[in-house]
Amino acid sequence: MRHLMHRSAPAALTLAVLISLGAVPRHAQSQILHLAELNTEQIRALDRSKTVIVMPGGVLEEHGPYLPSYADGYWNERVAMDLAKAIAARPGWTAVIFPAIPLGVYGANVIGGKLSFPGTYGVKPATLRAVFMDLAWELGEQGFRWIFIVHGHGGIMHNSALDEAGDYFRDSYGGQMVHLLGLRAGPNVADSVVAATATSAQRAENGFTVHAGLIEQSTIMALRPDLVPASVANAPSVTGRDFADLMRIAAKPDWPGYFGAPRFANPELGRRIVEAEGGHYVDIALKILDGLDPREIPRTADQRTQNPLIVSVTRAAVARDSVEERRRQEWLARRARR
């Protein structure tokens, strides 16, 4: 699907006529395309130097009773579309949106040692890394040099896997495959919006939260209000002070699957968060297209590995993965002997 930016219908029609006559090179268009809709010749014709592959994703992760499991994905897809529009606004540039990949590593349930939880359907870190390295290989072999992965999720291993896939692409093909939402440039934008909007009492009740609290709840209210039940207005608050507190709370048998005070969420706050945070990442991406080396920007994975409590949560999940992998290998070995 083609989207001609900032043109009236007559202007777009005129451009189409000029292109058909050969007066305007096809690569001079600014457009948004969807990879799933393109055929071989259309893909082959893309100018690799000014084509950006935008790859949205979203972990399927429990978010308690007031948010859908694909909450992260709806946000990532919005950022991906905002980024595609910004790229297409540049003369001659094309944004190609890859189909969303609903795979991610671990859910917030692992914070409390719950390694299985309704709503979380994750993959191992090695699986996620392999998927994106495979795609890096395919795209690199076809000559693409600009790729932005838009796949925000908080887990260390999730972020590390995507960072490694991007590093592999850069080292192997000389291009940029950037895990965009894994970059941490400056203070947290969403927290700044909440600080300027919510009352001090609301912020105190929301407390220290990393999952499905005031910010995420407001964001989905803005993006997909049809998926948020009215009962969120009466949601009990689950207030923590630090990450150790969250681990203790999430370990309780009756933990509802979220932290914070989602009852204070509202779509206007969500709209402000979406615009501010999305704009922040779009700005970083455009600077990278202009020559900024993303390796100069701190990474989420590197920052969070400095917290021993977060590392301990990850270690327990990795140990579970190792046990399951051994079970699968033993099953495959038995199958081969049949």
ChimeraX attribute file (.defattr): number of C-alpha atoms within 10 A of each C-alpha:
attribute: neighborCount
match mode: 1-to-1
recipient: residues
	/A:1	11
	/A:2	13
	/A:3	16
	/A:4	17
	/A:5	17
	/A:6	11
	/A:7	11
	/A:8	10
	/A:9	10
	/A:10	9
	/A:11	12
	/A:12	15
	/A:13	12
	/A:14	12
	/A:15	18
	/A:16	16
	/A:17	13
	/A:18	14
	/A:19	16
	/A:20	12
	/A:21	10
	/A:22	10
	/A:23	11
	/A:24	14
	/A:25	12
	/A:26	17
	/A:27	17
	/A:28	14
	/A:29	22
	/A:30	24
	/A:31	24
	/A:32	25
	/A:33	19
	/A:34	15
	/A:35	17
	/A:36	11
	/A:37	12
	/A:38	13
	/A:39	9
	/A:40	7
	/A:41	8
	/A:42	10
	/A:43	14
	/A:44	12
	/A:45	10
	/A:46	18
	/A:47	17
	/A:48	17
	/A:49	13
	/A:50	21
	/A:51	23
	/A:52	27
	/A:53	23
	/A:54	28
	/A:55	23
	/A:56	25
	/A:57	26
	/A:58	24
	/A:59	26
	/A:60	23
	/A:61	28
	/A:62	26
	/A:63	27
	/A:64	19
	/A:65	17
	/A:66	23
	/A:67	24
	/A:68	19
	/A:69	21
	/A:70	19
	/A:71	23
	/A:72	24
	/A:73	25
	/A:74	20
	/A:75	24
	/A:76	25
	/A:77	21
	/A:78	17
	/A:79	26
	/A:80	28
	/A:81	19
	/A:82	17
	/A:83	25
	/A:84	23
	/A:85	20
	/A:86	19
	/A:87	26
	/A:88	26
	/A:89	19
	/A:90	15
	/A:91	14
	/A:92	17
	/A:93	23
	/A:94	29
	/A:95	29
	/A:96	25
	/A:97	24
	/A:98	19
	/A:99	15
	/A:100	18
	/A:101	15
	/A:102	17
	/A:103	21
	/A:104	29
	/A:105	28
	/A:106	29
	/A:107	28
	/A:108	26
	/A:109	27
	/A:110	19
	/A:111	24
	/A:112	19
	/A:113	17
	/A:114	16
	/A:115	16
	/A:116	14
	/A:117	15
	/A:118	12
	/A:119	18
	/A:120	21
	/A:121	18
	/A:122	19
	/A:123	18
	/A:124	21
	/A:125	20
	/A:126	13
	/A:127	15
	/A:128	22
	/A:129	24
	/A:130	16
	/A:131	16
	/A:132	23
	/A:133	20
	/A:134	14
	/A:135	14
	/A:136	24
	/A:137	17
	/A:138	12
	/A:139	17
	/A:140	20
	/A:141	12
	/A:142	12
	/A:143	16
	/A:144	22
	/A:145	22
	/A:146	24
	/A:147	26
	/A:148	21
	/A:149	24
	/A:150	28
	/A:151	30
	/A:152	24
	/A:153	25
	/A:154	20
	/A:155	21
	/A:156	22
	/A:157	25
	/A:158	27
	/A:159	27
	/A:160	20
	/A:161	25
	/A:162	28
	/A:163	23
	/A:164	18
	/A:165	24
	/A:166	24
	/A:167	21
	/A:168	19
	/A:169	25
	/A:170	18
	/A:171	10
	/A:172	13
	/A:173	18
	/A:174	13
	/A:175	19
	/A:176	22
	/A:177	30
	/A:178	27
	/A:179	25
	/A:180	22
	/A:181	23
	/A:182	26
	/A:183	22
	/A:184	17
	/A:185	15
	/A:186	9
	/A:187	8
	/A:188	11
	/A:189	18
	/A:190	21
	/A:191	14
	/A:192	13
	/A:193	18
	/A:194	19
	/A:195	13
	/A:196	10
	/A:197	14
	/A:198	15
	/A:199	12
	/A:200	12
	/A:201	9
	/A:202	19
	/A:203	18
	/A:204	15
	/A:205	19
	/A:206	23
	/A:207	20
	/A:208	19
	/A:209	21
	/A:210	18
	/A:211	22
	/A:212	26
	/A:213	26
	/A:214	27
	/A:215	27
	/A:216	22
	/A:217	28
	/A:218	27
	/A:219	27
	/A:220	27
	/A:221	22
	/A:222	22
	/A:223	17
	/A:224	16
	/A:225	16
	/A:226	10
	/A:227	13
	/A:228	17
	/A:229	12
	/A:230	12
	/A:231	10
	/A:232	17
	/A:233	14
	/A:234	11
	/A:235	16
	/A:236	13
	/A:237	17
	/A:238	22
	/A:239	20
	/A:240	21
	/A:241	13
	/A:242	12
	/A:243	16
	/A:244	13
	/A:245	13
	/A:246	22
	/A:247	19
	/A:248	14
	/A:249	21
	/A:250	22
	/A:251	15
	/A:252	12
	/A:253	9
	/A:254	8
	/A:255	15
	/A:256	18
	/A:257	24
	/A:258	26
	/A:259	27
	/A:260	28
	/A:261	27
	/A:262	27
	/A:263	21
	/A:264	23
	/A:265	23
	/A:266	19
	/A:267	17
	/A:268	14
	/A:269	22
	/A:270	24
	/A:271	16
	/A:272	18
	/A:273	23
	/A:274	24
	/A:275	14
	/A:276	16
	/A:277	18
	/A:278	22
	/A:279	17
	/A:280	16
	/A:281	23
	/A:282	23
	/A:283	13
	/A:284	19
	/A:285	21
	/A:286	15
	/A:287	13
	/A:288	15
	/A:289	14
	/A:290	9
	/A:291	9
	/A:292	13
	/A:293	11
	/A:294	18
	/A:295	10
	/A:296	9
	/A:297	14
	/A:298	14
	/A:299	20
	/A:300	21
	/A:301	21
	/A:302	15
	/A:303	11
	/A:304	16
	/A:305	15
	/A:306	10
	/A:307	11
	/A:308	10
	/A:309	15
	/A:310	17
	/A:311	15
	/A:312	13
	/A:313	19
	/A:314	19
	/A:315	13
	/A:316	15
	/A:317	19
	/A:318	16
	/A:319	11
	/A:320	12
	/A:321	17
	/A:322	12
	/A:323	10
	/A:324	12
	/A:325	13
	/A:326	11
	/A:327	12
	/A:328	12
	/A:329	11
	/A:330	12
	/A:331	11
	/A:332	11
	/A:333	11
	/A:334	10
	/A:335	9
	/A:336	8
	/A:337	6
	/A:338	5
